[in-house]
């Protein structure tokens, strides 16, 4: 007897009901923060009951929680730069925005540092991104010309 699965791309953990469809997927740094334990002062109330976990307190003292939070921010910025690169190739920055090729990667970082642009990038509003990126490119070119003098 032989079993042949022909339409195997439909079988996954969601279709089998193992995982819910709208489950949040955490990045590696976010999972690390969950295991590190974020110390909150309310945890000290656990001392009264005798059930206070020590890991969040120890990690707060030695600074691990702070380092992991910084890693999350850096990871998010890196993924935003990748997303920006997938929307616009380098020729868009050089030809249409007039940014020199050696400044393109610096411009991407400059754009990602803008909080409103980063929020719009996460939403995926490409029309709004285009207007914002043109405005930011003009400001960036002014900054570069001031530095070159």
C-alpha positions in Angstrom: 0.0 0.0 0.0 1.3 3.4 -0.9 0.3 7.0 0.1 1.0 9.9 -2.2 0.5 13.4 -1.1 0.0 15.6 -4.1 -1.0 19.0 -2.7 1.5 19.2 0.2 1.8 23.0 0.3 -1.5 23.3 2.2 -0.4 21.2 5.1 1.2 23.3 7.8 0.8 23.9 11.5 -2.0 26.4 11.0 -4.1 24.2 8.7 -3.7 21.3 11.1 -4.9 23.5 14.0 -1.7 23.2 16.0 -1.0 26.9 16.0 -3.5 29.7 15.7 -3.6 31.8 12.6 -2.9 35.1 14.3 -0.1 33.9 16.6 2.6 36.5 17.3 6.0 35.5 16.0 8.9 36.8 18.1 12.4 37.5 16.9 15.4 35.9 18.5 16.1 39.0 20.6 12.5 39.2 21.7 12.5 35.6 22.8 15.7 36.2 24.6 14.1 39.1 26.5 11.2 36.8 27.5 13.7 34.2 29.0 15.7 37.0 30.6 12.7 38.3 32.4 12.0 42.0 32.4 12.2 43.2 36.0 9.3 45.3 37.2 9.0 46.8 40.7 5.6 44.9 41.1 7.7 41.7 41.2 9.0 42.7 44.6 5.5 42.0 46.0 6.4 38.4 45.4 8.7 38.6 48.3 5.8 38.8 50.7 4.4 35.5 49.3 7.9 34.0 49.0 7.6 33.3 45.3 9.7 36.0 43.7 11.8 34.8 40.7 15.4 35.8 41.0 16.4 35.8 37.3 14.8 39.2 36.5 16.4 40.8 39.5 19.8 39.3 38.8 19.6 40.2 35.1 18.6 43.8 36.0 21.6 44.1 38.3 24.2 42.8 35.9 22.7 44.7 32.9 21.7 41.8 30.7 18.1 43.1 30.4 19.3 46.4 29.1 21.6 44.8 26.6 18.8 42.6 25.3 16.5 45.6 24.9 19.2 47.4 22.9 19.6 44.2 20.7 15.8 44.3 20.0 16.1 48.0 18.8 19.1 47.2 16.6 17.4 44.1 15.2 14.3 46.1 14.3 16.3 48.8 12.6 18.2 46.2 10.6 14.9 44.6 9.5 13.6 48.0 8.5 16.6 48.7 6.4 16.1 45.3 4.6 12.5 46.2 4.0 13.4 49.6 2.7 15.9 47.9 0.3 13.3 45.6 -0.9 10.9 48.5 -1.7 13.6 50.6 -3.4 16.8 49.5 -5.1 20.0 51.6 -5.0 19.4 53.0 -8.5 16.2 54.7 -7.1 18.3 56.5 -4.5 21.0 57.6 -7.0 18.9 58.4 -10.1 15.6 59.7 -8.8 16.7 61.2 -5.4 20.1 62.4 -6.5 22.1 60.8 -3.7 25.7 59.8 -4.5 26.3 56.1 -4.5 28.7 56.2 -1.6 26.0 57.9 0.6 23.1 55.5 -0.1 23.7 53.2 2.8 24.1 56.2 5.1 20.9 57.7 3.8 19.0 54.4 4.5 20.2 54.6 8.1 19.2 58.3 8.2 15.7 57.5 7.0 15.2 54.6 9.4 16.2 56.8 12.3 13.1 59.0 11.5 10.4 57.6 13.8 7.4 58.6 11.6 9.0 57.1 8.5 9.7 53.9 10.4 6.1 53.6 11.5 4.9 54.1 8.0 7.4 51.5 6.8 6.0 49.0 9.2 2.5 49.8 7.9 3.6 49.3 4.4 2.1 52.6 3.0 4.3 52.8 -0.1 2.6 56.0 -1.4 3.2 57.9 1.9 6.8 56.4 2.0 7.6 57.9 -1.3 6.6 61.4 -0.3 8.4 61.2 3.0 11.6 59.7 1.4 11.7 62.6 -1.1 11.5 65.2 1.7 14.1 63.3 3.8 16.4 63.1 0.7 16.3 66.9 0.3 17.2 67.4 4.0 19.9 64.7 3.8 21.5 66.3 0.7 21.6 69.7 2.5 23.4 68.0 5.5 25.9 66.4 3.2 26.6 69.6 1.3 27.3 71.4 4.6 29.7 68.6 5.6 31.6 68.7 2.3 32.4 72.4 2.6 
